[in-house]
Amino acid sequence: MAVTKAQVRKLALALEGASEVVHVDRPAFRTVRKIFATLPPKEEHVNLMFDPATQDFFCEQAPGVIAPIPGGWGRMGMAYCDLKRADEALVHSALKAAHALALPKPKAARKKAVKRKG
């Protein structure tokens, strides 16, 4: 049932355009646009960069396994997944969701956002 950090790394790097970088003191996985997950060095969990709606969904689907990060980061949608209690399918699904949120926005969506501001 438990998932290792090596498995998380393999799953994250298999996502389209994902790369590994160092962020502060930890491995981080990112798209060209932004980071979607980090692996804290001393904890057996993965931090996931969700939006609030995605965070709510995963916390409801996996209570006690995925939870908001305490404080302001959690209020913005960031969550952690306890790797000791998670299975690979859940971690893979959560990584895919975080990755999708971190992908570059399509050009059409960017143009609409610029027109609304103007």
C-alpha positions in Angstrom: 0.0 0.0 0.0 2.8 2.5 0.8 4.4 4.5 -2.0 8.1 5.4 -2.0 9.6 8.7 -2.9 11.4 6.9 -5.8 7.9 5.8 -7.1 6.7 9.4 -6.8 9.7 10.7 -8.7 9.1 8.1 -11.5 5.4 8.9 -11.7 6.0 12.7 -11.7 8.7 12.6 -14.3 6.6 10.4 -16.6 4.1 13.3 -17.0 4.4 15.3 -20.2 7.0 18.0 -20.0 7.8 17.4 -16.3 11.3 18.0 -15.0 12.9 17.8 -11.6 14.5 20.9 -10.0 15.7 21.8 -6.5 13.3 24.1 -4.7 14.6 25.5 -1.4 15.8 22.2 0.2 13.7 19.7 -1.7 13.2 18.0 -5.0 10.4 19.7 -7.0 8.6 18.6 -10.1 7.5 21.3 -12.6 6.2 22.1 -16.0 7.6 24.9 -18.0 5.1 27.1 -16.2 5.4 26.2 -12.5 6.0 23.6 -9.8 3.3 21.0 -9.2 4.8 18.8 -6.5 7.6 18.7 -4.0 9.2 16.0 -1.8 10.1 17.2 1.7 13.4 15.6 2.7 12.4 14.5 6.2 8.7 13.6 5.8 7.2 10.6 4.1 4.7 12.6 2.0 4.5 14.6 -1.2 3.2 18.2 -1.4 0.8 18.8 -4.2 0.1 22.2 -5.7 -3.7 22.1 -6.3 -6.2 24.9 -6.5 -8.9 24.9 -3.7 -11.5 23.0 -5.7 -9.0 20.2 -6.6 -7.8 20.1 -3.0 -11.4 19.7 -1.7 -12.0 16.9 -4.2 -8.9 14.9 -3.2 -9.3 15.5 0.5 -12.9 14.2 0.3 -11.8 11.1 -1.8 -8.9 10.2 0.5 -9.6 11.5 4.0 -6.6 10.9 6.3 -4.3 10.4 3.3 -4.6 13.7 1.5 -5.0 16.9 3.6 -4.5 20.6 3.3 -1.1 21.9 4.2 -1.6 23.9 7.5 -1.8 27.7 7.2 -1.8 30.0 4.2 -0.5 27.4 1.7 -3.4 25.1 2.5 -5.9 28.0 2.1 -4.5 28.5 -1.4 -5.2 24.8 -2.3 -1.8 23.1 -1.5 -2.1 19.7 0.0 0.1 16.8 1.2 -0.3 13.1 0.6 0.9 10.7 3.3 2.9 8.2 1.3 2.7 5.6 4.1 -1.1 5.4 3.7 -1.5 6.1 0.0 -1.5 3.6 -2.9 0.1 4.2 -6.3 -3.1 4.8 -8.1 -4.1 7.7 -5.7 -0.6 9.3 -5.9 -0.6 9.0 -9.7 -4.1 10.5 -10.0 -3.1 13.4 -7.6 0.1 14.1 -9.5 -1.7 14.2 -12.8 -4.3 16.7 -11.4 -1.5 18.9 -10.0 0.4 18.6 -13.3 -2.6 19.6 -15.3 -3.1 22.8 -13.2 0.6 23.7 -13.8 0.6 23.3 -17.6 0.9 26.5 -19.7 -2.5 27.9 -20.5 -3.6 27.7 -24.2 -3.0 30.8 -26.2 -6.7 31.4 -26.8 -7.3 31.5 -23.0 -4.4 33.9 -22.5 -5.8 36.2 -25.2 -9.3 36.2 -23.6 -7.7 37.1 -20.2 -5.8 40.0 -21.7 -8.9 41.3 -23.5 -10.8 41.3 -20.2 -8.2 43.3 -18.4 -8.1 45.9 -21.2 
